[in-house]
Amino acid sequence: MSALSVRRVVLVVCVLGIAGMIVTSITGHNGAAITFGLITAAAVLCSMVATAVAAGTQPPEGEQVGERLEAHIAALVAAGADEDAVRTLVGEAVRFGRSSARDGQSA
């Protein structure tokens, strides 16, 4: 079951739990209202755990890009390129990309 599916189930449980708390509280069944509240709280905890577990299974996209970039740098250096020159070029490309992104966002 994906984290998205867990979130959807938790959303349904929370909506029903809140409705249950309101109805049982109005009718004077305080024990049932507390039970609905505990079920809702448990569902939210399950959602938090599912999100944490799903986030830990894959590295963020930035890390994957960084690993590929380091592999390309290593390949260029192995082919005879000067490592300092390659890293300077990569740094300039990053600065250019950041400035281009800022310019594009403000337009």
PLY file of the C-alpha trace (Angstrom):
ply
format ascii 1.0
element vertex 107
property float x
property float y
property float z
element edge 106
property int vertex1
property int vertex2
end_header
0.00 0.00 0.00
1.45 3.36 -1.00
1.79 6.35 1.30
-0.83 8.15 -0.80
-3.32 5.35 -0.18
-2.62 5.48 3.55
-3.19 9.25 3.54
-6.52 8.84 1.77
-7.69 6.20 4.24
-6.55 8.37 7.14
-8.46 11.34 5.71
-11.66 9.28 5.56
-11.12 7.94 9.09
-10.48 11.46 10.38
-13.60 12.90 8.76
-15.73 10.05 10.11
-14.01 10.26 13.50
-14.67 13.97 13.86
-18.30 13.47 12.84
-18.53 10.62 15.33
-17.06 12.76 18.11
-19.54 15.55 17.41
-22.60 13.29 17.23
-21.74 11.22 20.29
-20.83 14.31 22.26
-24.18 15.94 21.42
-26.06 12.80 22.44
-24.19 12.65 25.75
-22.11 9.52 25.06
-18.77 10.85 26.25
-17.06 7.45 26.23
-17.92 6.96 22.57
-16.69 10.47 21.78
-13.35 9.67 23.43
-13.17 6.40 21.50
-13.72 8.21 18.19
-11.02 10.69 19.19
-8.53 7.93 20.00
-9.26 6.16 16.70
-8.72 9.43 14.83
-5.45 10.07 16.69
-4.23 6.54 15.90
-5.04 7.06 12.21
-3.02 10.28 12.16
-0.08 8.48 13.79
-0.30 5.78 11.11
-0.18 8.48 8.46
2.90 10.01 10.05
4.67 6.65 10.18
3.74 5.82 6.57
5.04 9.19 5.40
8.30 8.76 7.33
8.84 5.25 6.00
8.00 6.23 2.41
10.33 9.22 2.59
13.19 7.02 3.77
12.99 4.49 0.95
14.26 6.66 -1.89
16.87 9.37 -1.82
15.60 12.82 -2.77
15.92 13.73 -6.44
18.69 16.22 -5.64
20.85 13.46 -4.21
20.34 11.31 -7.30
21.32 14.22 -9.55
24.36 14.86 -7.36
25.45 11.24 -7.58
25.11 11.27 -11.38
27.06 14.54 -11.55
29.89 13.11 -9.45
29.98 10.04 -11.71
30.27 12.29 -14.79
33.03 14.31 -13.17
34.90 11.13 -12.27
34.53 9.87 -15.86
35.86 13.13 -17.30
38.82 13.12 -14.91
39.51 9.46 -15.74
39.50 10.41 -19.44
42.23 12.98 -18.79
40.38 16.23 -17.96
41.76 18.48 -15.24
39.59 17.93 -12.16
39.86 21.53 -10.94
38.79 22.84 -14.35
35.83 20.44 -14.48
34.68 21.40 -10.99
35.04 25.11 -11.84
32.93 24.57 -14.94
30.26 22.74 -12.90
30.21 25.55 -10.33
29.78 28.16 -13.07
26.95 26.11 -14.61
25.19 25.92 -11.23
25.50 29.68 -10.71
24.20 30.30 -14.23
21.27 27.94 -13.66
20.34 29.64 -10.40
20.48 33.11 -11.96
18.43 31.93 -14.95
15.81 30.42 -12.63
15.51 33.67 -10.67
15.20 35.68 -13.87
12.52 33.34 -15.19
10.51 33.44 -11.95
10.40 37.22 -11.79
9.23 37.59 -15.40
0 1
1 2
2 3
3 4
4 5
5 6
6 7
7 8
8 9
9 10
10 11
11 12
12 13
13 14
14 15
15 16
16 17
17 18
18 19
19 20
20 21
21 22
22 23
23 24
24 25
25 26
26 27
27 28
28 29
29 30
30 31
31 32
32 33
33 34
34 35
35 36
36 37
37 38
38 39
39 40
40 41
41 42
42 43
43 44
44 45
45 46
46 47
47 48
48 49
49 50
50 51
51 52
52 53
53 54
54 55
55 56
56 57
57 58
58 59
59 60
60 61
61 62
62 63
63 64
64 65
65 66
66 67
67 68
68 69
69 70
70 71
71 72
72 73
73 74
74 75
75 76
76 77
77 78
78 79
79 80
80 81
81 82
82 83
83 84
84 85
85 86
86 87
87 88
88 89
89 90
90 91
91 92
92 93
93 94
94 95
95 96
96 97
97 98
98 99
99 100
100 101
101 102
102 103
103 104
104 105
105 106
